[in-house]
């Protein structure tokens, strides 16, 4: 195995600079060259990792998107994940989160912290549509703010002419950062990016969109030079050990257009408890026979009518839970276990009725942030992330079994409900570093 490979982190001064489009384009371009590509995402985003998987999977190779998050897990865990998944990769591409130094608390957990932790170079993506030589002080500031950061190159986005790029190119060189090309403005690509994570229907041509992005970016970005300047020594961090023990449980996992927000490491942890059986609350007529039921987050509000129409599945899930079945549901899964979901237009659809609560998209507001969760009677802290626009409009007498705080240690009102052997919350918890989390969340007897 070659001791070197290409590894870099794509960052930006702020969100909305075009990181995702350029990441997806580069992943596909590398994969088309026959390179083994491993994508990563800084932070807790589970949408981008799904898109990364699509873009990196080409010609029979699969590159599964993995989250790297130093709030939800220790630095050692993040280093171990990177080592494990990039061990056999020719190229490891990490998409940053927000601005380069934006973290949960100052720069803690930021893209910059992760790049320095892994010892890999940073490639900046700058939206330059209203900028010329001012890119120089901006890049100089990012390059010199922390001497441990290796800002190796820059790609300028939203640039329409070679003349405009020539000004930006000179600015980058004066700032000591190598220019790697530019990406012209494209309304078609911008529209496609906005819909990639939102349109989960089978009819949406994600493959065509990603291919078009790669074609567009590949015309004006120097990919060969990028591969050269991002050559690094392979990580020598010990690969995370995985449990060799295998439980005997059967775990039913919801997975379809409505339920697909899940961390890959959570699925791996569940696999240690036994055999995973995937099913669709949207399309399947029967709930699989199972010892545990996992309803992950997703977009139940986009499929509320279809989910409600599948009354046989709703009744079977309600029966499973009421008869003591061990169930864990998060965000969209929790909404599905409630009595109703009300859409923005006021239409309301019956759901499983396991939990005495109703959720609504009316008067929606974004709830966003990292979470620390301590279950009642436990000294162990689980960590996760909350991101939703829906809200609980009515709640009956439900037991809250946890104390929840934000990244700054301030109390948060978000509950973790338990009814019988059913546990549910708006919070997406990360289990990768706490392999016993399912035992706690699914109300399993310790074996």
Secondary structure, 3 states (H helix, E strand, C coil): CCCEEEEEEEEECCCCCCHHHHHHHHHHHHHHCCCCEEEEEECCCCHHHHHHHHHHCECCECCCCEEECCCCCCHHHHHHHHHHHHCCCCEEEEECCCCCCCCCECCECCHHHHHHHHCCEEEEEEECCCCCCCHHHHHHHHHHCCCCCCEEEEEEECCCCHHHHHHHHHHHHHCCCEEEEEECCCHHHHHHHHHHCCCCCCCCCHHHHHHHHHHHHHCCECHHHHHHHCEEECCCCCCCCCCCCCCCEEEEEECCCCEEECCHHHHHHHHCCEEEEEECCCCCCCCCCCCEEEECEECHHHHHHHHHHCHHHHHHHHHHHHCCCEEEEECHHHHHHCCEEECCCCCEEECCCCCCEEEECCCCCCEEEEEEEEECCCCCEEEEEEEECCEEEEECCCEECEEEECCCCCECCCCEEEECCEEEECCEEECCCCCCHHHHHCCCCCC
